[in-house]
Amino acid sequence: MKLYENGAYLLNGTEVVYAGQEHAGMPSKDEAKKNTIAYGILESHNTSGNMDKLQIKFDKLTSHDITFVGIIQTARASGLEKFPIPYVLTNCHNSLCAVGGTINEDDHMFGLTCAKKYGGVYVPPHQAVIHQFAREMLAGGGKMILGSDSHTRYGALGTMAVGEGGPELVKQLLNKTYDIDMPEVVGLYLTGEPIKGVGPQDVALAIIGAVFENGFVKNRVMEFVGPGVKNLSADFRIGVDVMTTETTCLSSIWSTDEKIEEFYEIHGRKEEYRCLNPGACAYYDRFIEIDLSEIRPMIAMPFHPSNVYTIDELNANLMDILDDCEKRANISFDGKVKLDLKSKVRNGRLYVDQGIIAGCAGGGYENICDAADILRGASIGADEFTLSVYPASTPIYMQLVKNGTVATLMETGAIVKTAFCGPCFGAGDTPANNAFSIRHSTRNFPNREGSKVQNGQVASVALMDARSIAATAANKGYLTSACAMDVDFTKPKYFFDQNIYANRVFDSHGVADPSVEIQFGPNIKDWPAMCALPDDLVLKVVSEIHDPVTTTDELIPSGETSSFRSNPLGLAEFALSRKDPEYVGRAKEVQKVQKQIESGISPLSADDAQAAAVVAAIRKAYPDKNFDGDCKTTLGFGSTIFAVKPGDGSAREQAASCQKVLGGWANIANEYATKRYRSNLINWGMLPFLIEEGELPFKNLDYIYIPGVRAAVAAGATEFQAYKVDGEQLIPFTLRMAELTEDEKDIILKGCLINYYRG
């Protein structure tokens, strides 16, 4: 795999000309950029008239049951009357209905009644995971889809899809736009053909390993082109595409051909197919060459999809790599628990406790059929090792039953379950303490598999392709590359039965029924009132995180905590609970001062003596500041966290909203891992501050004073004078902020997106 930072031209889809080697008569880079597939789709969805500053209107929206309640509640509070475009509500995350009594099913009924009232589509639990339903029923050539799940990626089908936090969907529901600068486009030029035993997860992990740490595709669009594309089946392309999220790219798109046309035809939607290819001379801002024949079965070791090795490399350097993983875990868990992977080595081989093939990445038809071929006639054994398989949709499950694949798997001792995303985010198949799981799913972040450090638990996940998971299962849990297996893949044809959805999925066909009463469960709560940004701001640092990357799962844990997603204050109790258990209490203490200010009590008279002393120090330096009388709009008190690079992973807005409802006013970071997390902060009225790398001018529990912050935001400032309050001294330093759009300024000034739409 070769990365070219300076970009390249692609002529007629086959000839690569690198920057600096242009032929005479070739168009300029700016002109040739317009010939990428991505440019054409973005141009057709842009409403601004300016391709440098995009204002995108999407064709369709999709959400699952961790996010749709909050999205609809926010939209309702902002004046929603009808879903203006198709909006699909799936129920594939909190499907077990086992945690918190009735609250999961209450949310499902909320979704069904909202689909009826506002004119949407409702997919009941266990019918399909969100992205498989979108592939089968929503995707279309040249279309754009926005989803409130980070793995919203349908580029292999010719659909540019973006995963964002819920507030961005709220904007679309209120007929507003998705505003971004024109992203750069990275060309991924595929040649060759995967060798036998290599699957889509192997290709995806190889790409992630090459581009994540260096940010090569961060916030850019990945465009897959080249002669190697035609050597991949539709399912294979889909399996690579969904994992592009883990590169931190903005979106993805692929050239399409007769295999994608066949996919649409199989699903009864042939009219949605479009042949998409770059123009005769297309320019890509960056370029990657990938020879598919060189890729070997991969494994992403704990605790990130980019921590990749070939399986052969791992087996050859087993103890060294396991030791490195243990050291990383000790840093990530601050020494609170001990991960022991080396004990998994038996007679020189790595023994695995659990295998999972599931979700939007692993649950595809071809993955499961190939896994069954490898396992045919084998036994997974009667020891610790278990194998669970989750088809991504009921239509896939039905075809697997009809062609005998389910029987083949079950005969080995594997369990075949319904469509469910639970294993991917810690709501199902949580391993035993210190167990090691291999999974064809999307992520392997710390504790994402469901273990709880605060309870002394630790488990770990490695990501692998379904084929190598099956090979490992055939060897009763001993790690094995699929390339080591002698197997003939049968590749049974897929037949899609649309009657399953026709008989069970509620589809309003865009017709709203205002007479329908929304069904609210007792756990569904409105958002608490949030005040506007004050003139000046005092921030107390209540958590300081120096991990290289902080995931949204660490900011607000997934798993059973997500059952409380419809109760903003209830869910906030879990914020940073697995990373910094003291965060919630500290944030609440600061919030008490803000609530006193809002009730008319001067901060100089606050119950918090430390806060009162901070205000006294500020007054000494700024004697003209009047904090004695009504200071509701002049001074705010709130919390902030520092993290080196927060926001990798899930698009869940709760990573920001939980901080906000606990009184958070800002984040401070060296950089933000994803555009979507920064957008979530802004949409919840939180300031996305930046600070230069190096020794911090403050530490945990310090107070920071930012005078004139409201005026600075309104003026579009990118630098903010700040002070560390040290006794009676104010020690200056500088905070920065990337440029905000006019709407983003207004959202922050008004305190949050809900206030912005209320006017």
C-alpha positions in Angstrom: 0.0 0.0 0.0 1.4 3.4 -1.1 0.3 6.8 0.1 0.8 9.9 -1.9 0.2 13.1 0.0 0.6 15.4 -3.0 -2.2 13.9 -4.9 -2.6 12.5 -8.4 -4.6 12.6 -11.6 -6.6 9.6 -12.8 -7.0 9.4 -16.6 -9.8 7.3 -18.0 -10.0 5.4 -14.7 -6.8 3.5 -15.4 -3.7 5.7 -15.9 -2.3 7.4 -12.8 -0.3 10.7 -13.2 1.2 12.0 -10.0 1.3 15.7 -9.1 4.4 17.2 -10.7 4.3 14.8 -13.7 1.4 16.4 -15.6 1.2 15.9 -19.4 0.8 18.8 -21.7 -2.8 19.9 -22.2 -4.1 18.3 -19.0 -6.6 20.5 -17.1 -5.7 22.3 -13.9 -6.1 20.6 -10.6 -9.1 22.8 -9.7 -10.8 21.8 -13.0 -10.0 18.1 -12.7 -11.2 18.0 -9.1 -14.7 18.5 -10.5 -14.5 15.2 -12.3 -14.4 13.0 -9.1 -17.5 11.1 -8.3 -17.7 12.8 -4.9 -17.7 16.3 -6.5 -20.6 15.5 -8.7 -22.7 14.1 -5.9 -21.9 17.0 -3.5 -22.7 19.5 -6.3 -26.1 18.0 -6.9 -27.0 18.2 -3.2 -25.5 21.7 -2.5 -27.9 24.5 -2.1 -25.4 27.4 -1.4 -24.3 28.0 -5.0 -20.8 28.0 -3.6 -18.9 24.8 -3.9 -16.3 26.0 -1.4 -19.0 26.5 1.3 -21.4 23.6 1.1 -25.0 23.6 2.4 -26.2 20.1 1.8 -29.8 18.8 1.7 -29.9 15.0 2.1 -32.3 12.6 0.3 -33.0 10.4 3.3 -32.3 10.1 7.1 -31.8 7.1 9.3 -31.5 6.5 13.1 -31.5 3.7 15.6 -33.0 3.4 19.0 -30.1 4.9 20.9 -30.5 8.2 19.1 -34.0 8.7 17.5 -35.8 9.6 20.8 -33.4 12.5 21.5 -33.5 13.6 17.9 -37.3 13.7 17.6 -37.6 15.3 21.1 -35.2 18.1 20.0 -37.0 18.6 16.7 -40.4 18.6 18.4 -39.1 21.3 20.8 -38.0 23.3 17.8 -41.3 23.2 15.9 -41.3 19.9 14.0 -44.6 19.2 12.2 -43.8 16.5 9.6 -40.7 14.6 8.5 -39.9 16.5 5.3 -37.9 13.6 3.8 -37.9 9.8 4.3 -36.8 9.1 7.9 -36.2 5.5 9.0 -36.2 4.5 12.6 -34.6 1.2 13.3 -34.4 -0.7 16.5 -31.2 -2.7 16.5 -29.3 -1.4 19.5 -31.5 -1.6 22.6 -33.3 -4.7 21.4 -33.0 -6.9 24.4 -35.5 -5.0 26.5 -33.9 -6.4 29.6 -32.3 -3.4 31.3 -34.3 -0.8 33.2 -37.7 -2.6 33.0 -39.9 -1.2 30.2 -37.7 1.6 29.1 -36.4 0.0 25.9 -39.7 -1.1 24.6 -41.2 2.3 25.7 -38.8 3.9 23.3 -39.7 1.6 20.5 -43.3 2.5 20.9 -42.3 6.2 20.9 -40.6 5.5 17.6 -43.6 3.7 16.1 -46.1 6.4 17.1 -43.7 9.2 15.8 -43.4 7.4 12.5 -47.1 7.4 12.2 -47.6 11.0 13.4 -44.8 12.6 11.3 -44.7 10.3 8.3 -41.7 8.0 8.8 -40.6 4.4 8.6 -40.4 2.1 11.6 -38.3 -1.1 11.6 -39.2 -3.3 14.6 -36.5 -4.9 16.8 -34.6 -7.9 15.3 -35.7 -7.2 11.8 -32.5 -5.5 10.6 -29.5 -3.6 11.8 -29.7 0.0 10.7 -27.1 -0.1 7.9 -28.2 -3.3 6.4 -31.8 -2.0 6.1 -30.4 1.1 4.5 -28.4 -0.9 2.0 -31.4 -3.1 1.1 -34.2 -0.4 1.1 -32.7 3.2 1.1 -29.5 3.5 -0.9 -29.6 4.8 -4.4 -27.0 5.7 -7.0 -25.9 9.4 -6.6 -28.0 9.9 -3.5 -26.9 11.2 -0.1 -28.1 9.8 3.3 -27.5 11.2 6.7 -27.5 8.9 9.7 -27.1 9.3 13.5 -24.7 6.4 13.6 -21.1 6.8 12.7 -21.0 3.8 10.4 -23.5 5.4 8.0 -21.6 4.3 4.9 -23.2 3.2 1.7 -20.5 4.3 -0.8 -20.1 0.8 -2.3 -23.7 1.2 -3.6 -23.1 4.6 -5.1 -24.5 6.5 -2.2 -22.6 9.1 -0.3 -23.6 8.7 3.3 -22.5 10.6 6.4 -22.7 9.6 10.1 -23.3 12.6 12.4 -24.6 13.5 15.8 -28.3 13.8 16.3 -28.5 17.6 16.0 -27.4 17.5 12.4 -30.4 15.3 11.7 -32.6 17.8 13.6 -31.5 20.5 11.1 -32.6 18.3 8.2 -35.9 17.6 9.8 -36.4 21.4 10.2 -35.5 21.9 6.5 -32.1 23.4 7.3 -28.8 22.4 5.8 -25.6 20.5 6.6 -22.9 23.1 6.3 -19.3 22.2 5.7 -16.4 23.4 3.7 -15.8 21.4 0.5 -13.9 18.3 1.7 -10.8 17.1 0.0 -11.2 13.8 -1.9 -8.7 10.9 -1.5 -8.5 8.4 -4.4 -8.0 4.8 -3.4 -6.8 3.0 -6.5 -7.4 -0.7 -6.3 -5.5 -3.3 -8.4 -5.3 -7.0 -8.2 -7.6 -9.5 -6.5 -7.8 -10.8 -3.0 -6.2 -14.2 -2.5 -8.4 -17.1 -1.2 -9.2 -16.7 2.5 -8.9 -12.9 2.5 -12.1 -11.1 3.3 -13.3 -7.5 3.4 -12.4 -6.9 7.0 -8.8 -7.8 6.1 -8.7 -5.2 3.4 -10.4 -2.6 5.7 -8.0 -3.2 8.6 -5.0 -2.9 6.3 -6.3 0.5 5.1 -7.1 1.7 8.7 -3.6 0.7 9.9 -2.0 2.7 7.1 -4.1 5.9 7.5 -5.5 6.4 11.0 -2.5 7.5 13.0 -1.2 9.9 10.4 -4.7 11.4 9.7 -4.2 10.8 6.0 -8.0 10.7 5.2 -9.3 12.6 8.3 -12.5 14.6 7.4 -11.9 13.8 3.7 -14.0 11.7 1.3 -12.5 8.3 0.3 -13.2 7.5 -3.4 -12.6 3.9 -4.4 -11.6 3.5 -8.1 -9.3 1.4 -10.3 -9.4 -2.0 -12.0 -9.4 -3.9 -8.7 -12.9 -2.8 -7.8 -14.5 -5.1 -10.4 -12.7 -8.1 -8.7 -14.8 -7.5 -5.6 -18.3 -8.7 -5.0 -20.9 -6.2 -3.8 -20.9 -7.8 -0.3 -17.1 -7.5 -0.2 -17.1 -3.9 -1.2 -19.8 -3.2 1.4 -17.7 -4.9 4.1 -14.7 -2.7 3.3 -16.8 0.5 2.9 -18.5 0.3 6.3 -15.1 0.3 8.1 -14.0 3.5 6.4 -15.5 5.2 9.4 -12.6 3.9 11.5 -10.2 6.0 9.3 -12.0 9.2 10.5 -12.9 10.1 6.9 -16.1 12.2 6.3 -17.7 9.8 3.8 -16.9 7.4 1.0 -18.0 6.6 -2.5 -17.1 3.9 -5.0 -17.2 3.5 -8.8 -20.1 1.2 -9.6 -20.7 -1.6 -12.2 -22.9 -4.5 -13.1 -22.3 -6.2 -9.7 -23.9 -3.2 -8.0 -26.6 -3.1 -10.6 -27.3 -6.8 -9.8 -27.4 -5.9 -6.1 -30.2 -3.4 -6.7 -32.0 -5.8 -9.0 -31.9 -8.6 -6.4 -33.5 -6.2 -3.9 -36.3 -5.2 -6.3 -34.9 -1.6 -6.8 -33.0 -1.7 -10.1 -34.2 1.8 -10.9 -32.0 3.1 -8.1 -28.8 1.9 -9.8 -26.5 4.5 -11.4 -23.2 3.8 -13.2 -20.7 6.0 -11.4 -17.1 6.6 -12.5 -14.7 9.5 -12.4 -14.5 11.7 -15.5 -11.8 11.3 -18.1 -9.4 13.3 -16.1 -10.0 13.5 -12.4 -7.7 15.0 -9.8 -7.5 13.6 -6.2 -6.0 15.7 -3.4 -4.4 12.6 -2.0 -3.9 9.2 -3.4 -3.5 5.6 -2.2 -2.5 2.6 -4.2 -3.6 -0.8 -3.0 -2.7 -4.1 -4.5 -5.4 -6.4 -3.2 -3.4 -9.5 -3.9 -0.8 -8.4 -1.4 -3.2 -8.3 1.6 -3.2 -11.1 4.1 -5.6 -12.0 6.9 -5.3 -9.3 9.5 -6.0 -8.8 13.2 -6.6 -5.5 15.0 -5.4 -6.1 18.5 -6.8 -4.2 21.5 -7.7 -1.4 21.8 -8.2 0.2 18.4 -9.0 -0.9 14.8 -5.7 0.7 13.8 -3.5 -1.6 16.0 -3.1 -4.0 13.2 -0.9 -7.0 12.3 -1.2 -9.8 9.9 -2.3 -13.0 11.7 0.9 -14.6 10.6 3.0 -11.7 12.1 1.1 -12.0 15.4 1.7 -15.8 15.6 5.4 -15.3 14.7 5.9 -12.6 17.4 3.3 -13.6 19.8 4.7 -12.8 23.2 6.2 -9.4 22.2 2.9 -8.2 20.6 0.9 -9.4 23.6 3.2 -7.7 26.0 2.8 -4.5 24.0 -1.0 -4.8 24.2 -0.8 -5.3 28.0 1.4 -2.2 28.4 -1.1 -0.2 26.4 -3.9 -1.4 28.5 -2.1 -0.5 31.7 -1.8 3.1 30.4 -5.4 3.2 29.2 -6.8 1.9 32.4 -4.5 3.9 34.6 -3.3 0.7 36.3 -6.8 0.1 37.8 -7.1 -3.4 36.3 -4.6 -5.7 34.8 -5.1 -7.2 31.3 -3.4 -10.6 31.0 -3.2 -11.7 27.4 0.0 -13.7 27.7 -1.9 -16.3 29.8 -3.9 -17.0 26.7 -0.9 -18.7 25.1 -1.1 -22.5 25.3 1.7 -24.6 23.9 3.0 -21.7 21.9 -0.4 -20.8 20.4 -2.9 -18.1 21.2 -6.2 -19.4 22.6 -9.3 -17.3 22.1 -12.3 -17.4 24.4 -15.0 -16.1 22.0 -15.8 -15.5 18.4 -18.5 -13.1 17.1 -19.6 -12.5 13.5 -22.1 -9.7 13.7 -23.6 -6.4 12.8 -23.2 -4.0 9.8 -19.7 -5.2 9.2 -19.7 -9.0 9.8 -23.4 -10.0 9.4 -23.5 -9.9 5.6 -24.7 -12.9 3.6 -21.3 -13.7 1.9 -19.4 -13.4 5.1 -21.6 -16.0 6.9 -21.7 -18.4 3.9 -17.9 -18.4 3.6 -17.6 -18.9 7.4 -20.0 -21.9 7.2 -18.0 -23.4 4.3 -14.8 -23.3 6.5 -16.7 -24.8 9.5 -18.6 -27.5 7.6 -18.1 -30.8 9.4 -16.0 -29.3 12.2 -16.8 -28.7 15.9 -16.0 -25.6 17.9 -15.4 -27.9 20.9 -16.7 -28.0 24.5 -14.2 -25.8 26.1 -14.3 -22.0 26.8 -14.5 -21.0 23.2 -18.0 -19.9 21.9 -19.1 -18.7 18.5 -22.1 -16.5 17.9 -23.3 -15.4 14.4 -25.8 -12.5 13.9 -27.1 -12.1 10.3 -27.5 -8.4 9.6 -31.2 -8.7 8.6 -34.1 -11.1 8.7 -34.1 -11.5 4.9 -30.4 -12.6 5.1 -31.3 -14.9 8.0 -34.2 -16.4 6.0 -32.0 -17.2 3.0 -29.3 -18.7 5.2 -32.0 -21.0 6.6 -33.3 -21.9 3.2 -29.9 -22.8 1.8 -28.8 -24.8 4.8 -26.1 -22.4 6.1 -27.8 -22.0 9.5 -27.9 -25.8 9.9 -24.2 -26.1 9.0 -23.3 -23.5 11.6 -25.5 -24.9 14.4 -24.1 -28.4 13.8 -20.7 -27.1 14.8 -21.9 -25.8 18.1 -22.2 -22.2 16.9 -25.3 -20.2 17.9 -27.1 -18.2 15.2 -29.0 -15.2 16.6 -31.2 -12.4 15.3 -30.2 -9.1 13.8 -28.8 -7.0 16.6 -25.9 -4.6 17.1 -25.4 -5.5 20.8 -22.0 -7.3 20.6 -20.5 -4.2 18.8 -21.2 -1.8 21.7 -21.4 -3.9 24.8 -25.0 -4.8 25.1 -24.7 -8.5 24.3 -22.2 -11.4 24.4 -20.0 -9.6 27.0 -17.0 -12.0 27.6 -15.9 -13.3 30.9 -13.4 -11.3 33.0 -10.0 -11.3 31.3 -11.4 -13.2 28.3 -10.2 -12.5 24.8 -12.8 -12.2 22.0 -12.2 -12.1 18.2 -15.0 -10.3 16.3 -16.0 -9.3 12.8 -17.6 -6.1 14.0 -16.6 -2.5 13.8 -14.7 -1.5 17.0 -12.6 -2.9 19.8 -12.2 0.2 22.0 -11.5 -0.3 25.8 -14.6 -1.8 27.6 -16.7 -1.5 24.5 -17.3 -5.2 24.8 -19.2 -4.6 28.0 -16.7 -5.1 30.8 -16.5 -2.5 33.6 -13.2 -1.3 34.9 -14.9 0.4 37.9 -16.0 -3.1 39.0 -12.6 -4.6 38.5 -13.5 -6.2 35.2 -11.5 -6.3 32.0 -11.9 -8.1 28.8 -10.5 -7.4 25.3 -11.5 -7.6 21.6 -9.5 -8.1 18.5 -11.1 -7.4 15.1 -10.8 -10.1 12.4 -12.6 -11.2 9.3 -15.3 -13.8 9.5 -13.3 -16.3 7.5 -10.4 -16.3 10.0 -12.8 -16.3 12.9 -14.3 -19.5 11.3 -10.9 -21.0 10.8 -10.1 -20.3 14.5 -13.4 -21.8 15.5 -12.7 -24.9 13.4 -9.4 -25.2 15.4 -11.5 -25.0 18.6 -10.3 -21.5 19.6 -6.7 -21.5 18.5 -6.0 -18.4 16.4 -5.8 -19.4 12.8 -5.6 -17.6 9.5 -8.2 -18.5 6.9 -5.4 -18.8 4.4 -4.2 -21.9 6.3 -7.5 -23.7 5.6 -8.1 -25.8 2.5 -11.7 -25.0 1.6 -13.8 -24.6 -1.5 -16.2 -21.6 -1.1 -19.6 -22.5 -2.5 -20.8 -18.9 -3.0 -24.6 -19.7 -3.0 -26.7 -17.2 -4.8 -28.7 -14.7 -2.7 -32.4 -14.3 -3.0 -34.1 -11.3 -1.2 -37.6 -11.8 0.1 -39.2 -8.4 0.4 -42.4 -9.9 1.9 -40.6 -10.0 5.3 -40.5 -6.2 5.4 -43.8 -5.7 3.7 -45.5 -7.8 6.4 -43.8 -6.2 9.4 -42.2 -2.8 8.8 -44.4 0.2 9.2 -44.0 2.6 6.2 -46.1 5.7 6.1 -45.0 6.4 2.5 -44.4 10.0 3.6 -48.0 10.6 4.8 -48.2 12.1 8.3 -51.2 11.6 10.6 -51.3 14.5 13.1 -54.1 12.8 15.0 -51.7 10.1 16.3 -50.8 10.6 20.0 -47.1 10.0 20.7 -46.7 7.2 23.3 -44.3 8.3 26.0 -42.8 6.0 28.6 -42.0 7.3 32.1 -38.3 7.4 31.3 -38.7 9.7 28.3 -37.8 13.2 29.6 -37.6 16.6 28.0 -34.2 18.4 27.8 -33.6 20.7 30.7 -33.5 24.4 30.2 -30.1 25.7 28.9 -29.1 29.3 29.2 -27.4 31.5 26.6 -23.6 32.0 26.6 -22.8 34.7 29.2 -20.5 37.7 28.6 -17.7 36.2 30.7 -17.0 32.6 31.6 -15.3 30.7 34.4 -14.5 27.1 33.7 -13.3 24.6 36.2 -11.3 21.7 34.8 -13.0 18.6 36.1 -11.2 15.9 34.1 -7.8 15.8 32.5 -7.2 13.0 30.0 -3.8 12.4 28.4 -4.5 9.3 26.3 -3.5 9.8 22.7 -7.1 9.4 21.7 -10.3 9.5 23.8 -13.3 7.7 22.3 -16.9 8.7 22.6 -17.4 5.4 24.4 -15.1 6.7 27.2 -16.9 10.0 27.3 -20.3 8.3 27.6 -20.1 4.5 27.9 -22.2 2.3 25.6 -23.8 -1.0 26.6 -26.6 -1.0 29.1 -26.1 2.6 30.0 -27.5 3.5 26.6 -30.9 2.3 27.8 -31.2 5.6 29.6 -30.6 7.6 26.4 -34.2 9.0 26.5 -33.6 10.6 29.9 -30.9 13.3 29.5 -30.2 13.7 33.3 -30.4 10.0 33.9 -27.9 9.2 31.2 -25.6 12.0 32.2 -24.9 10.1 35.5 -22.8 7.7 33.5 -20.6 10.3 31.8 -16.9 9.3 31.9 -17.9 6.7 34.5 -15.4 4.1 33.1 -12.6 6.7 32.5 -13.0 9.2 35.3 -15.6 8.1 37.9 -15.2 11.4 39.8 -16.2 13.5 36.8 -19.9 13.6 37.4 -19.6 14.7 41.0 -17.1 17.4 40.2 -19.2 18.8 37.3 -22.3 18.9 39.5 -20.4 21.0 42.2 -19.6 23.6 39.6 -23.1 23.5 38.2 -24.5 24.5 41.6 -22.8 27.8 41.3 -24.3 28.4 37.9 -27.7 27.5 39.2 -27.3 30.0 42.0 -26.3 32.7 39.5 -29.4 31.9 37.4 -31.5 32.3 40.5 -30.1 35.8 41.1 -27.5 35.1 43.7 -24.1 36.8 43.1 -21.2 34.4 42.7 -19.5 36.4 45.4 -22.1 35.0 47.8 -22.0 31.5 46.4 -22.1 28.5 48.8 -18.9 27.3 47.1 -16.2 29.3 48.9 -13.6 28.4 46.3 -15.8 29.7 43.5 -16.4 32.9 45.5 -12.6 33.3 45.9 -12.1 32.9 42.2 -14.6 35.7 41.5 -12.9 37.9 44.1 -9.6 37.4 42.3 -11.2 38.3 39.0 -12.7 41.5 40.4 -9.3 42.5 41.8 -7.9 42.2 38.3 -11.0 43.7 36.6 -12.5 46.1 39.1 -15.0 47.4 36.6 -16.7 44.0 36.4 -20.0 44.1 38.2 -20.8 40.7 39.7 -22.7 42.0 42.7 -26.2 42.5 41.2 -28.0 40.6 38.6 -25.3 38.7 36.8 -27.3 36.1 34.9 -26.0 37.2 31.6 -22.6 38.7 32.6 -20.9 35.7 34.2 -21.2 32.0 33.8 -19.8 29.1 35.8 -19.3 25.8 34.2 -17.0 22.8 33.8 -14.7 21.7 31.1 -12.5 18.7 30.3 -9.1 18.5 28.7 -8.4 15.6 26.4 -5.6 15.3 23.9 -7.7 14.1 21.0 -11.4 13.5 22.0 -14.3 12.2 19.9 -13.1 9.2 18.0 -15.7 6.6 17.3 -19.4 6.8 17.7 -21.5 9.7 16.4 -23.7 9.6 19.5 -24.4 13.2 20.5 -24.7 12.1 24.2 -20.9 12.3 24.4 -21.4 16.1 24.3 -25.0 16.5 25.6 -24.2 14.6 28.9 -21.5 17.1 29.6 -23.8 20.0 28.8 -26.7 18.9 31.1 -24.1 18.6 33.9 -23.1 22.2 33.3 -20.3 21.8 30.8 -19.5 24.9 28.8 -16.5 23.7 26.8 -13.9 21.1 25.8 -10.2 21.9 25.5 -8.2 19.7 23.2 -5.0 19.6 21.2 -7.2 18.4 18.3 -10.6 16.8 17.8 -10.6 13.3 16.5 -13.6 13.7 14.2 -15.7 16.5 12.7 -18.9 15.0 14.1 -17.8 15.2 17.7 -16.8 18.9 17.3 -20.2 19.5 15.7 -21.9 17.8 18.6 -20.2 20.1 21.0 -21.2 23.2 19.1 -24.8 22.0 18.7 -25.1 21.6 22.4 -23.7 25.1 23.0 -20.2 24.0 24.1 -17.1 25.8 23.0 -14.6 23.5 21.1 -11.4 25.2 22.3 -8.0 24.1 21.1 -4.6 24.5 22.8 -1.2 24.0 21.5 0.5 20.6 22.2 3.0 20.7 25.1 2.9 21.4 28.8 -0.6 22.7 29.8 -0.9 26.1 31.5 -3.5 24.5 33.8 -4.2 21.2 35.6 -7.1 19.3 36.8 -9.3 21.2 39.3 -7.9 24.6 38.2 -10.2 27.5 37.3 -10.0 29.3 34.0 -11.4 32.7 33.4 -12.3 33.8 29.8 -13.4 37.5 29.7 -15.5 38.8 26.9 -16.1 35.3 25.5 -19.5 36.1 24.2 -18.3 39.1 22.2 -15.4 37.2 20.9 -17.6 34.4 19.6 -19.9 36.9 18.0 -17.0 38.6 16.3 -15.7 35.3 14.9 -12.6 35.2 17.0 -10.2 32.3 16.6 -8.0 33.3 19.6 -9.3 33.8 23.1 -7.5 35.4 26.0 -7.8 33.1 29.0 -6.4 33.1 32.5 -5.6 30.5 35.0 -6.8 31.7 38.4 -4.0 31.0 40.9 -4.9 32.4 44.3 -5.3 36.1 43.7 -3.3 36.0 40.5 -4.5 35.6 36.9 -1.9 33.9 34.8 -2.6 34.5 31.0 -2.6 32.0 28.2 -4.2 31.6 24.8 -7.1 29.3 23.7 -7.9 28.9 20.1 -10.9 27.8 18.1 -11.3 26.8 14.5 -13.5 29.1 12.4 -17.2 28.8 13.1 -20.0 29.3 10.5 -22.5 32.0 11.2 -25.1 29.5 12.3 -22.6 27.8 14.6 -21.9 31.2 16.2 -25.6 31.7 16.8 -26.1 28.2 18.2 -23.2 28.7 20.8 -24.4 32.2 21.7 -27.9 31.0 22.3 -26.8 28.1 24.4 -27.7 25.1 22.2 -29.5 24.1 19.0 -32.9 23.9 20.8 -32.6 27.6 21.9 -31.4 28.5 18.4 -34.6 27.2 16.8 -36.9 28.6 19.5 -35.6 32.0 18.6 
